[in-house]
Amino acid sequence: MRDLSGRAVNGKPRLLVTGVTGLLGSALVREGPAGHEVCGWARQPDAAPLPCRVEAVDLLNEAAVHRAVEAVSPDIVVHSAALTSVDQCESAPSMATAVNVGGTKCLLKALHGHACRFVFVSTDSVFDGTRGDYTEDDSPTPLHVYGRTKLAAEHAVLADRRDALVTRTAFYGWNVLPKESLGEWILSRLRGGESVSGFTDLLFSPLLADQLARLIYGLVGTGAAGVLHVASADGCSKFEFASRLAATFGFPPGRVMPSTCEMGRLAAPRPRNVTLNSGRAAALLGRSLPSIEEGLREFLKLEPVVKRTSLAGVRGPGGGR
Ligand SMILES: NC(=O)c1ccc[n+]([C@@H]2O[C@H](COP(=O)([O-])OP(=O)(O)OC[C@H]3O[C@@H](n4cnc5c(N)ncnc54)[C@H](OP(=O)(O)O)[C@@H]3O)[C@@H](O)[C@H]2O)c1
């Protein structure tokens, strides 16, 4: 049989997704390629309502990672697990380094001798945000601990596996666990009758997690390797994003207030403009990447699909990305 990337494999191709209970991990399962057996890992997988096998694997436990790799023997790995809260990483840099860099190295080591395709999910936060519209040729200079750990992990991945794909991105979407991503946080405040403030001085180019999952699989299918920017075709401020999200879900204008990053008193400094230029990925795929508008329309349609299978209640606010 052949896997997603066209390689001949023994039996049904096996796809391993780390961080499977996370926002992107669960979308990677939802959008999983036809004909592949999907296995997911997370630290605490018990509560996740996911239509795949989910194993409890802590990336900080080298022996467990080795055992679990041998048990799955994956043909494709999408490494999505990370400590993702920018402010938590800032206040616990050793833990951020251990999980984001050490955990990635541990996984890479366990995969030695396995001829699989490896995808690492990185971030727009590797850039300092002074310019925006970043291409893969621009030099990353992260402002905060989270960005530095993700960049160090990128280097570890590309040093270890020359055919690895590193996707730098930004996204929002629906969680399967009771916690809130940026889009969910905005919506739950609006639905609770509150107003929401959005930063006018932070610009990004977010995809819906499900769109990103499909794009990642599409890029694996092209045999792409190295660093690729995979983000929405256009960019906007967080204020504009929140306003457009509110309009998409039928809220009247005026429920989203403009504010600035300084007013937010965040623990970690935020890069101002991390919009990504995804022209290279678009050329490989032979089509332009989705616009923010397209993402928001799918976000609206997807809610009943995801929330039907999710748990009630909310774990806490988003990570302040
Ligand atoms: N969200 C964004 O806007 C964004 C933007 C750019 C890039 N990214 C990158 O995209 C990836 C996915 O982000 P996300 O927002 O979907 O993440 P998320 O929702 O915060 O989920 C993180 C996942 O990583 C797992 N994890 C954390 N520590 C672990 C450990 N020690 N061992 C094993 N698993 C561990 C978590 O499992 P437990 O819950 O069981 O701990 C969870 O499944 C990350 O690599 C992130 O850096 C995110």
The ligand as a Gaussian input file, in Angstrom:
#p B3LYP/6-31G(d) Opt

LIG

0 1
 N       -2.626000      27.663000      18.789000
 C       -1.939000      28.493000      18.016000
 O       -2.368000      29.615000      17.697000
 C       -0.610000      28.058000      17.463000
 C        0.001000      28.916000      16.548000
 C        1.182000      28.499000      15.938000
 C        1.721000      27.271000      16.244000
 N        1.145000      26.483000      17.171000
 C        1.752000      25.171000      17.440000
 O        0.817000      24.198000      17.021000
 C        0.909000      23.049000      17.853000
 C       -0.469000      22.699000      18.404000
 O       -0.953000      23.790000      19.166000
 P       -2.374000      23.713000      19.898000
 O       -2.824000      25.103000      20.142000
 O       -3.243000      22.770000      19.160000
 O       -1.932000      23.068000      21.279000
 P       -2.820000      22.811000      22.591000
 O       -4.260000      22.916000      22.273000
 O       -2.247000      23.673000      23.670000
 O       -2.474000      21.288000      22.910000
 C       -1.173000      20.900000      23.233000
 C       -1.090000      19.391000      23.165000
 O        0.247000      19.017000      23.531000
 C        0.179000      18.012000      24.514000
 N        1.334000      18.064000      25.425000
 C        1.752000      19.112000      26.164000
 N        2.803000      18.737000      26.914000
 C        3.056000      17.448000      26.621000
 C        4.014000      16.499000      27.049000
 N        4.938000      16.779000      27.994000
 N        3.973000      15.239000      26.540000
 C        3.034000      14.896000      25.623000
 N        2.094000      15.749000      25.158000
 C        2.113000      17.007000      25.670000
 C       -1.124000      18.283000      25.260000
 O       -1.547000      17.124000      25.934000
 P       -2.144000      17.266000      27.449000
 O       -3.285000      18.243000      27.337000
 O       -2.527000      15.893000      27.795000
 O       -1.013000      17.841000      28.247000
 C       -2.047000      18.668000      24.105000
 O       -2.548000      17.501000      23.490000
 C        1.956000      23.382000      18.914000
 O        3.162000      22.793000      18.533000
 C        2.030000      24.884000      18.887000
 O        3.321000      25.332000      19.280000
 C       -0.001000      26.853000      17.801000

